Amino acid sequence: MRPYGASIWMRWPEFGLHITESGQLKHWRGDRDERAWPANLTRGGAWPWTVPAFGMTFAAILACVEDHGGPMSYGDIATALGASKSWVGKTIKANELEWERFMDRFGDHP
C-alpha cells in the first residue's frame, strides 16, 4: 500500500493514495491541502480508471445512516458504502450544518 524503498520517498508526496482491487481509494498519507477525491474508481473508460457514474455523495451517507436507523461511526459508514473513512469524514465536514440537522432527528448522538 505504501511506496517501496527508503522512507525518504514518503516525505515528498502531496498526497498518498492506494487503489485497492475493488477500486476503493485508501489514503496512506494525509493530504497537504484539501482535495476532492472520489470514494472509489472503476477500471476502463477514457483512462485506465474512471469515477463511477453513481458517485459517492453526501446524500449516500445520509441514506446509509437513515437505512441503519440511527447514528453510525465513520468507519461503519465507510464499510457500508465501500468508501474510505477519510472520505466519509471529509464529506461530512464539508456538509457540517446539514449533518448536524440530520443527526438532530435521532436525538443524542456522538
N, CA, C and O atoms as a GROMACS GRO file, in nm:
protein
  440
    1MET      N    1   0.082  -0.118   0.000
    1MET     CA    2   0.000   0.000   0.000
    1MET      C    3   0.087   0.126   0.000
    1MET      O    4   0.051   0.224  -0.065
    2ARG      N    5   0.198   0.127   0.070
    2ARG     CA    6   0.288   0.241   0.072
    2ARG      C    7   0.400   0.219  -0.029
    2ARG      O    8   0.423   0.105  -0.071
    3PRO      N    9   0.470   0.325  -0.067
    3PRO     CA   10   0.578   0.307  -0.165
    3PRO      C   11   0.692   0.223  -0.108
    3PRO      O   12   0.718   0.224   0.012
    4TYR      N   13   0.758   0.150  -0.197
    4TYR     CA   14   0.872   0.068  -0.157
    4TYR      C   15   0.998   0.152  -0.150
    4TYR      O   16   1.007   0.258  -0.213
    5GLY      N   17   1.095   0.105  -0.073
    5GLY     CA   18   1.224   0.172  -0.069
    5GLY      C   19   1.244   0.253   0.057
    5GLY      O   20   1.175   0.232   0.157
    6ALA      N   21   1.337   0.344   0.051
    6ALA     CA   22   1.374   0.426   0.166
    6ALA      C   23   1.257   0.513   0.211
    6ALA      O   24   1.172   0.553   0.131
    7SER      N   25   1.253   0.543   0.339
    7SER     CA   26   1.145   0.626   0.393
    7SER      C   27   1.149   0.768   0.337
    7SER      O   28   1.051   0.841   0.346
    8ILE      N   29   1.262   0.808   0.278
    8ILE     CA   30   1.271   0.941   0.219
    8ILE      C   31   1.166   0.961   0.111
    8ILE      O   32   1.121   1.074   0.090
    9TRP      N   33   1.124   0.855   0.041
    9TRP     CA   34   1.024   0.866  -0.065
    9TRP      C   35   0.886   0.898  -0.010
    9TRP      O   36   0.799   0.945  -0.083
   10MET      N   37   0.866   0.874   0.119
   10MET     CA   38   0.735   0.902   0.179
   10MET      C   39   0.724   1.049   0.221
   10MET      O   40   0.616   1.091   0.263
   11ARG      N   41   0.831   1.126   0.213
   11ARG     CA   42   0.829   1.265   0.258
   11ARG      C   43   0.781   1.363   0.152
   11ARG      O   44   0.724   1.466   0.186
   12TRP      N   45   0.804   1.333   0.026
   12TRP     CA   46   0.777   1.432  -0.078
   12TRP      C   47   0.636   1.438  -0.133
   12TRP      O   48   0.597   1.544  -0.182
   13PRO      N   49   0.555   1.332  -0.129
   13PRO     CA   50   0.426   1.341  -0.200
   13PRO      C   51   0.330   1.443  -0.139
   13PRO      O   52   0.326   1.463  -0.017
   14GLU      N   53   0.253   1.506  -0.225
   14GLU     CA   54   0.147   1.596  -0.180
   14GLU      C   55   0.031   1.516  -0.121
   14GLU      O   56  -0.043   1.567  -0.036
   15PHE      N   57   0.016   1.394  -0.165
   15PHE     CA   58  -0.089   1.306  -0.116
   15PHE      C   59  -0.042   1.164  -0.139
   15PHE      O   60   0.047   1.140  -0.221
   16GLY      N   61  -0.101   1.070  -0.069
   16GLY     CA   62  -0.067   0.930  -0.085
   16GLY      C   63  -0.192   0.847  -0.097
   16GLY      O   64  -0.267   0.832   0.000
   17LEU      N   65  -0.216   0.793  -0.214
   17LEU     CA   66  -0.336   0.712  -0.238
   17LEU      C   67  -0.298   0.573  -0.285
   17LEU      O   68  -0.199   0.554  -0.356
   18HIS      N   69  -0.378   0.478  -0.246
   18HIS     CA   70  -0.364   0.340  -0.290
   18HIS      C   71  -0.499   0.298  -0.347
   18HIS      O   72  -0.602   0.321  -0.283
   19ILE      N   73  -0.499   0.238  -0.464
   19ILE     CA   74  -0.623   0.188  -0.523
   19ILE      C   75  -0.630   0.038  -0.498
   19ILE      O   76  -0.547  -0.038  -0.547
   20THR      N   77  -0.731  -0.004  -0.421
   20THR     CA   78  -0.747  -0.146  -0.390
   20THR      C   79  -0.799  -0.221  -0.512
   20THR      O   80  -0.838  -0.159  -0.611
   21GLU      N   81  -0.801  -0.352  -0.505
   21GLU     CA   82  -0.851  -0.433  -0.616
   21GLU      C   83  -0.997  -0.402  -0.649
   21GLU      O   84  -1.039  -0.412  -0.764
   22SER      N   85  -1.076  -0.362  -0.546
   22SER     CA   86  -1.217  -0.329  -0.569
   22SER      C   87  -1.236  -0.187  -0.619
   22SER      O   88  -1.348  -0.148  -0.649
   23GLY      N   89  -1.127  -0.108  -0.629
   23GLY     CA   90  -1.135   0.028  -0.679
   23GLY      C   91  -1.147   0.132  -0.570
   23GLY      O   92  -1.154   0.252  -0.600
   24GLN      N   93  -1.150   0.091  -0.445
   24GLN     CA   94  -1.162   0.185  -0.335
   24GLN      C   95  -1.030   0.261  -0.318
   24GLN      O   96  -0.922   0.202  -0.327
   25LEU      N   97  -1.040   0.392  -0.294
   25LEU     CA   98  -0.920   0.472  -0.270
   25LEU      C   99  -0.891   0.477  -0.121
   25LEU      O  100  -0.976   0.516  -0.041
   26LYS      N  101  -0.770   0.437  -0.084
   26LYS     CA  102  -0.726   0.440   0.056
   26LYS      C  103  -0.613   0.541   0.067
   26LYS      O  104  -0.522   0.540  -0.015
   27HIS      N  105  -0.619   0.626   0.167
   27HIS     CA  106  -0.513   0.725   0.189
   27HIS      C  107  -0.408   0.666   0.281
   27HIS      O  108  -0.440   0.621   0.391
   28TRP      N  109  -0.282   0.664   0.238
   28TRP     CA  110  -0.174   0.619   0.325
   28TRP      C  111  -0.095   0.737   0.379
   28TRP      O  112  -0.007   0.720   0.463
   29ARG      N  113  -0.127   0.856   0.332
   29ARG     CA  114  -0.066   0.978   0.381
   29ARG      C  115  -0.172   1.087   0.378
   29ARG      O  116  -0.251   1.094   0.284
   30GLY      N  117  -0.176   1.171   0.480
   30GLY     CA  118  -0.271   1.281   0.482
   30GLY      C  119  -0.238   1.383   0.374
   30GLY      O  120  -0.121   1.407   0.344
   31ASP      N  121  -0.341   1.443   0.317
   31ASP     CA  122  -0.322   1.545   0.214
   31ASP      C  123  -0.256   1.670   0.273
   31ASP      O  124  -0.283   1.706   0.388
   32ARG      N  125  -0.170   1.734   0.196
   32ARG     CA  126  -0.110   1.860   0.240
   32ARG      C  127  -0.208   1.975   0.221
   32ARG      O  128  -0.195   2.079   0.286
   33ASP      N  129  -0.305   1.957   0.135
   33ASP     CA  130  -0.413   2.054   0.119
   33ASP      C  131  -0.540   1.978   0.084
   33ASP      O  132  -0.536   1.859   0.052
   34GLU      N  133  -0.653   2.047   0.091
   34GLU     CA  134  -0.782   1.982   0.067
   34GLU      C  135  -0.799   1.953  -0.081
   34GLU      O  136  -0.778   2.040  -0.166
   35ARG      N  137  -0.838   1.830  -0.112
   35ARG     CA  138  -0.866   1.788  -0.249
   35ARG      C  139  -0.997   1.708  -0.249
   35ARG      O  140  -1.028   1.640  -0.152
   36ALA      N  141  -1.070   1.717  -0.356
   36ALA     CA  142  -1.197   1.645  -0.367
   36ALA      C  143  -1.173   1.511  -0.436
   36ALA      O  144  -1.194   1.498  -0.556
   37TRP      N  145  -1.129   1.412  -0.360
   37TRP     CA  146  -1.105   1.279  -0.415
   37TRP      C  147  -1.235   1.201  -0.421
   37TRP      O  148  -1.318   1.214  -0.331
   38PRO      N  149  -1.256   1.122  -0.524
   38PRO     CA  150  -1.373   1.034  -0.526
   38PRO      C  151  -1.354   0.922  -0.424
   38PRO      O  152  -1.242   0.896  -0.381
   39ALA      N  153  -1.462   0.858  -0.386
   39ALA     CA  154  -1.453   0.750  -0.288
   39ALA      C  155  -1.397   0.623  -0.351
   39ALA      O  156  -1.329   0.545  -0.284
   40ASN      N  157  -1.426   0.601  -0.479
   40ASN     CA  158  -1.375   0.483  -0.547
   40ASN      C  159  -1.368   0.507  -0.698
   40ASN      O  160  -1.420   0.606  -0.749
   41LEU      N  161  -1.303   0.415  -0.767
   41LEU     CA  162  -1.283   0.422  -0.911
   41LEU      C  163  -1.322   0.288  -0.974
   41LEU      O  164  -1.327   0.186  -0.905
   42THR      N  165  -1.348   0.289  -1.102
   42THR     CA  166  -1.370   0.163  -1.175
   42THR      C  167  -1.270   0.156  -1.289
   42THR      O  168  -1.220   0.258  -1.337
   43ARG      N  169  -1.240   0.034  -1.332
   43ARG     CA  170  -1.145   0.014  -1.442
   43ARG      C  171  -1.212   0.046  -1.575
   43ARG      O  172  -1.330   0.020  -1.595
   44GLY      N  173  -1.132   0.104  -1.666
   44GLY     CA  174  -1.181   0.128  -1.801
   44GLY      C  175  -1.233   0.268  -1.823
   44GLY      O  176  -1.239   0.349  -1.731
   45GLY      N  177  -1.270   0.296  -1.945
   45GLY     CA  178  -1.318   0.428  -1.984
   45GLY      C  179  -1.211   0.499  -2.066
   45GLY      O  180  -1.124   0.434  -2.125
   46ALA      N  181  -1.217   0.630  -2.071
   46ALA     CA  182  -1.119   0.709  -2.146
   46ALA      C  183  -0.980   0.695  -2.087
   46ALA      O  184  -0.880   0.706  -2.158
   47TRP      N  185  -0.972   0.671  -1.959
   47TRP     CA  186  -0.846   0.647  -1.889
   47TRP      C  187  -0.847   0.502  -1.842
   47TRP      O  188  -0.948   0.433  -1.858
   48PRO      N  189  -0.737   0.454  -1.786
   48PRO     CA  190  -0.740   0.318  -1.732
   48PRO      C  191  -0.837   0.304  -1.615
   48PRO      O  192  -0.870   0.193  -1.574
   49TRP      N  193  -0.884   0.417  -1.560
   49TRP     CA  194  -0.980   0.419  -1.450
   49TRP      C  195  -1.073   0.537  -1.468
   49TRP      O  196  -1.036   0.638  -1.529
   50THR      N  197  -1.195   0.527  -1.416
   50THR     CA  198  -1.291   0.636  -1.420
   50THR      C  199  -1.368   0.641  -1.289
   50THR      O  200  -1.375   0.542  -1.216
   51VAL      N  201  -1.426   0.756  -1.262
   51VAL     CA  202  -1.512   0.770  -1.144
   51VAL      C  203  -1.647   0.707  -1.180
   51VAL      O  204  -1.702   0.739  -1.285
   52PRO      N  205  -1.701   0.619  -1.096
   52PRO     CA  206  -1.830   0.556  -1.127
   52PRO      C  207  -1.939   0.661  -1.148
   52PRO      O  208  -1.939   0.766  -1.084
   53ALA      N  209  -2.031   0.631  -1.237
   53ALA     CA  210  -2.138   0.725  -1.271
   53ALA      C  211  -2.224   0.759  -1.149
   53ALA      O  212  -2.266   0.874  -1.134
   54PHE      N  213  -2.251   0.660  -1.062
   54PHE     CA  214  -2.337   0.686  -0.947
   54PHE      C  215  -2.268   0.775  -0.846
   54PHE      O  216  -2.334   0.849  -0.773
   55GLY      N  217  -2.136   0.768  -0.840
   55GLY     CA  218  -2.059   0.852  -0.747
   55GLY      C  219  -2.094   0.828  -0.602
   55GLY      O  220  -2.196   0.767  -0.570
   56MET      N  221  -2.010   0.876  -0.517
   56MET     CA  222  -2.036   0.870  -0.374
   56MET      C  223  -2.061   1.013  -0.332
   56MET      O  224  -1.978   1.101  -0.354
   57THR      N  225  -2.173   1.036  -0.271
   57THR     CA  226  -2.212   1.172  -0.236
   57THR      C  227  -2.252   1.180  -0.089
   57THR      O  228  -2.268   1.078  -0.022
   58PHE      N  229  -2.270   1.302  -0.042
   58PHE     CA  230  -2.320   1.323   0.093
   58PHE      C  231  -2.457   1.258   0.107
   58PHE      O  232  -2.491   1.206   0.213
   59ALA      N  233  -2.536   1.262   0.001
   59ALA     CA  234  -2.669   1.200   0.004
   59ALA      C  235  -2.658   1.050   0.030
   59ALA      O  236  -2.743   0.992   0.097
   60ALA      N  237  -2.553   0.986  -0.024
   60ALA     CA  238  -2.534   0.843   0.000
   60ALA      C  239  -2.505   0.817   0.148
   60ALA      O  240  -2.549   0.716   0.203
   61ILE      N  241  -2.431   0.907   0.211
   61ILE     CA  242  -2.404   0.893   0.355
   61ILE      C  243  -2.533   0.906   0.434
   61ILE      O  244  -2.560   0.826   0.523
   62LEU      N  245  -2.612   1.007   0.401
   62LEU     CA  246  -2.740   1.026   0.471
   62LEU      C  247  -2.831   0.905   0.455
   62LEU      O  248  -2.894   0.860   0.551
   63ALA      N  249  -2.839   0.853   0.333
   63ALA     CA  250  -2.923   0.735   0.308
   63ALA      C  251  -2.874   0.615   0.386
   63ALA      O  252  -2.955   0.537   0.436
   64CYS      N  253  -2.743   0.598   0.396
   64CYS     CA  254  -2.685   0.487   0.470
   64CYS      C  255  -2.724   0.493   0.618
   64CYS      O  256  -2.765   0.393   0.676
   65VAL      N  257  -2.710   0.611   0.677
   65VAL     CA  258  -2.745   0.628   0.819
   65VAL      C  259  -2.895   0.612   0.839
   65VAL      O  260  -2.940   0.553   0.937
   66GLU      N  261  -2.973   0.665   0.746
   66GLU     CA  262  -3.119   0.652   0.754
   66GLU      C  263  -3.159   0.504   0.748
   66GLU      O  264  -3.243   0.460   0.827
   67ASP      N  265  -3.101   0.430   0.655
   67ASP     CA  266  -3.132   0.287   0.642
   67ASP      C  267  -3.091   0.209   0.767
   67ASP      O  268  -3.157   0.112   0.806
   68HIS      N  269  -2.983   0.254   0.830
   68HIS     CA  270  -2.935   0.190   0.953
   68HIS      C  271  -3.028   0.219   1.070
   68HIS      O  272  -3.036   0.141   1.165
   69GLY      N  273  -3.098   0.331   1.063
   69GLY     CA  274  -3.193   0.366   1.168
   69GLY      C  275  -3.135   0.454   1.277
   69GLY      O  276  -3.200   0.475   1.380
   70GLY      N  277  -3.016   0.504   1.256
   70GLY     CA  278  -2.957   0.591   1.358
   70GLY      C  279  -2.809   0.610   1.338
   70GLY      O  280  -2.752   0.566   1.239
   71PRO      N  281  -2.747   0.678   1.434
   71PRO     CA  282  -2.605   0.713   1.424
   71PRO      C  283  -2.514   0.593   1.397
   71PRO      O  284  -2.536   0.483   1.447
   72MET      N  285  -2.412   0.618   1.316
   72MET     CA  286  -2.311   0.518   1.283
   72MET      C  287  -2.174   0.585   1.293
   72MET      O  288  -2.163   0.707   1.278
   73SER      N  289  -2.071   0.507   1.318
   73SER     CA  290  -1.936   0.561   1.318
   73SER      C  291  -1.893   0.584   1.174
   73SER      O  292  -1.950   0.527   1.081
   74TYR      N  293  -1.791   0.669   1.156
   74TYR     CA  294  -1.740   0.694   1.021
   74TYR      C  295  -1.690   0.563   0.960
   74TYR      O  296  -1.707   0.540   0.840
   75GLY      N  297  -1.628   0.480   1.041
   75GLY     CA  298  -1.579   0.351   0.991
   75GLY      C  299  -1.690   0.262   0.943
   75GLY      O  300  -1.677   0.195   0.840
   76ASP      N  301  -1.802   0.258   1.018
   76ASP     CA  302  -1.916   0.176   0.978
   76ASP      C  303  -1.980   0.229   0.849
   76ASP      O  304  -2.021   0.151   0.763
   77ILE      N  305  -1.988   0.362   0.837
   77ILE     CA  306  -2.043   0.421   0.714
   77ILE      C  307  -1.952   0.387   0.596
   77ILE      O  308  -2.000   0.348   0.489
   78ALA      N  309  -1.821   0.402   0.616
   78ALA     CA  310  -1.725   0.371   0.509
   78ALA      C  311  -1.737   0.226   0.463
   78ALA      O  312  -1.737   0.199   0.344
   79THR      N  313  -1.748   0.134   0.559
   79THR     CA  314  -1.761  -0.007   0.525
   79THR      C  315  -1.890  -0.033   0.448
   79THR      O  316  -1.890  -0.106   0.349
   80ALA      N  317  -1.999   0.027   0.493
   80ALA     CA  318  -2.129   0.006   0.428
   80ALA      C  319  -2.130   0.060   0.285
   80ALA      O  320  -2.194   0.003   0.197
   81LEU      N  321  -2.059   0.171   0.262
   81LEU     CA  322  -2.060   0.233   0.129
   81LEU      C  323  -1.945   0.188   0.041
   81LEU      O  324  -1.943   0.218  -0.078
   82GLY      N  325  -1.849   0.114   0.098
   82GLY     CA  326  -1.732   0.076   0.020
   82GLY      C  327  -1.643   0.195  -0.008
   82GLY      O  328  -1.580   0.203  -0.114
   83ALA      N  329  -1.637   0.288   0.086
   83ALA     CA  330  -1.557   0.410   0.073
   83ALA      C  331  -1.451   0.412   0.182
   83ALA      O  332  -1.450   0.326   0.269
   84SER      N  333  -1.364   0.511   0.176
   84SER     CA  334  -1.262   0.523   0.281
   84SER      C  335  -1.318   0.605   0.397
   84SER      O  336  -1.404   0.691   0.378
   85LYS      N  337  -1.267   0.578   0.515
   85LYS     CA  338  -1.309   0.650   0.634
   85LYS      C  339  -1.273   0.798   0.622
   85LYS      O  340  -1.349   0.884   0.667
   86SER      N  341  -1.158   0.828   0.562
   86SER     CA  342  -1.118   0.968   0.546
   86SER      C  343  -1.213   1.041   0.451
   86SER      O  344  -1.243   1.159   0.472
   87TRP      N  345  -1.262   0.972   0.346
   87TRP     CA  346  -1.357   1.036   0.255
   87TRP      C  347  -1.486   1.067   0.328
   87TRP      O  348  -1.543   1.175   0.310
   88VAL      N  349  -1.533   0.973   0.412
   88VAL     CA  350  -1.656   0.996   0.489
   88VAL      C  351  -1.638   1.118   0.579
   88VAL      O  352  -1.724   1.206   0.583
   89GLY      N  353  -1.526   1.123   0.650
   89GLY     CA  354  -1.500   1.236   0.740
   89GLY      C  355  -1.495   1.369   0.667
   89GLY      O  356  -1.553   1.467   0.713
   90LYS      N  357  -1.426   1.373   0.554
   90LYS     CA  358  -1.414   1.498   0.477
   90LYS      C  359  -1.550   1.540   0.420
   90LYS      O  360  -1.582   1.659   0.417
   91THR      N  361  -1.628   1.444   0.375
   91THR     CA  362  -1.758   1.475   0.317
   91THR      C  363  -1.853   1.528   0.423
   91THR      O  364  -1.926   1.624   0.399
   92ILE      N  365  -1.852   1.466   0.540
   92ILE     CA  366  -1.938   1.513   0.648
   92ILE      C  367  -1.893   1.652   0.694
   92ILE      O  368  -1.977   1.739   0.720
   93LYS      N  369  -1.763   1.673   0.705
   93LYS     CA  370  -1.711   1.804   0.747
   93LYS      C  371  -1.750   1.912   0.646
   93LYS      O  372  -1.782   2.025   0.686
   94ALA      N  373  -1.749   1.880   0.518
   94ALA     CA  374  -1.786   1.976   0.414
   94ALA      C  375  -1.934   2.011   0.418
   94ALA      O  376  -1.976   2.113   0.364
   95ASN      N  377  -2.013   1.924   0.481
   95ASN     CA  378  -2.158   1.944   0.491
   95ASN      C  379  -2.201   1.946   0.638
   95ASN      O  380  -2.305   1.890   0.674
   96GLU      N  381  -2.121   2.010   0.721
   96GLU     CA  382  -2.137   2.002   0.866
   96GLU      C  383  -2.274   2.049   0.915
   96GLU      O  384  -2.334   1.983   1.000
   97LEU      N  385  -2.323   2.159   0.864
   97LEU     CA  386  -2.452   2.211   0.909
   97LEU      C  387  -2.566   2.115   0.876
   97LEU      O  388  -2.651   2.087   0.960
   98GLU      N  389  -2.568   2.065   0.753
   98GLU     CA  390  -2.672   1.969   0.712
   98GLU      C  391  -2.661   1.841   0.794
   98GLU      O  392  -2.763   1.781   0.830
   99TRP      N  393  -2.538   1.799   0.823
   99TRP     CA  394  -2.515   1.677   0.903
   99TRP      C  395  -2.573   1.694   1.043
   99TRP      O  396  -2.641   1.604   1.094
  100GLU      N  397  -2.547   1.808   1.105
  100GLU     CA  398  -2.599   1.833   1.240
  100GLU      C  399  -2.752   1.833   1.241
  100GLU      O  400  -2.814   1.774   1.330
  101ARG      N  401  -2.812   1.898   1.142
  101ARG     CA  402  -2.958   1.899   1.133
  101ARG      C  403  -3.013   1.758   1.115
  101ARG      O  404  -3.113   1.721   1.177
  102PHE      N  405  -2.948   1.681   1.030
  102PHE     CA  406  -2.990   1.543   1.006
  102PHE      C  407  -2.977   1.459   1.132
  102PHE      O  408  -3.068   1.383   1.166
  103MET      N  409  -2.866   1.471   1.203
  103MET     CA  410  -2.842   1.390   1.323
  103MET      C  411  -2.931   1.432   1.438
  103MET      O  412  -2.956   1.351   1.527
  104ASP      N  413  -2.979   1.555   1.440
  104ASP     CA  414  -3.071   1.601   1.545
  104ASP      C  415  -3.200   1.520   1.544
  104ASP      O  416  -3.268   1.510   1.646
  105ARG      N  417  -3.234   1.462   1.432
  105ARG     CA  418  -3.354   1.378   1.422
  105ARG      C  419  -3.344   1.256   1.511
  105ARG      O  420  -3.446   1.201   1.553
  106PHE      N  421  -3.221   1.212   1.540
  106PHE     CA  422  -3.201   1.092   1.618
  106PHE      C  423  -3.179   1.120   1.766
  106PHE      O  424  -3.147   1.028   1.841
  107GLY      N  425  -3.194   1.244   1.808
  107GLY     CA  426  -3.175   1.278   1.948
  107GLY      C  427  -3.028   1.284   1.982
  107GLY      O  428  -2.949   1.339   1.906
  108ASP      N  429  -2.990   1.225   2.097
  108ASP     CA  430  -2.850   1.226   2.138
  108ASP      C  431  -2.767   1.149   2.037
  108ASP      O  432  -2.801   1.038   1.998
  109HIS      N  433  -2.658   1.210   1.996
  109HIS     CA  434  -2.565   1.145   1.904
  109HIS      C  435  -2.425   1.192   1.936
  109HIS      O  436  -2.406   1.299   1.993
  110PRO      N  437  -2.325   1.110   1.899
  110PRO     CA  438  -2.186   1.146   1.932
  110PRO      C  439  -2.137   1.267   1.856
  110PRO      O  440  -2.023   1.309   1.873
   0.00000   0.00000   0.00000
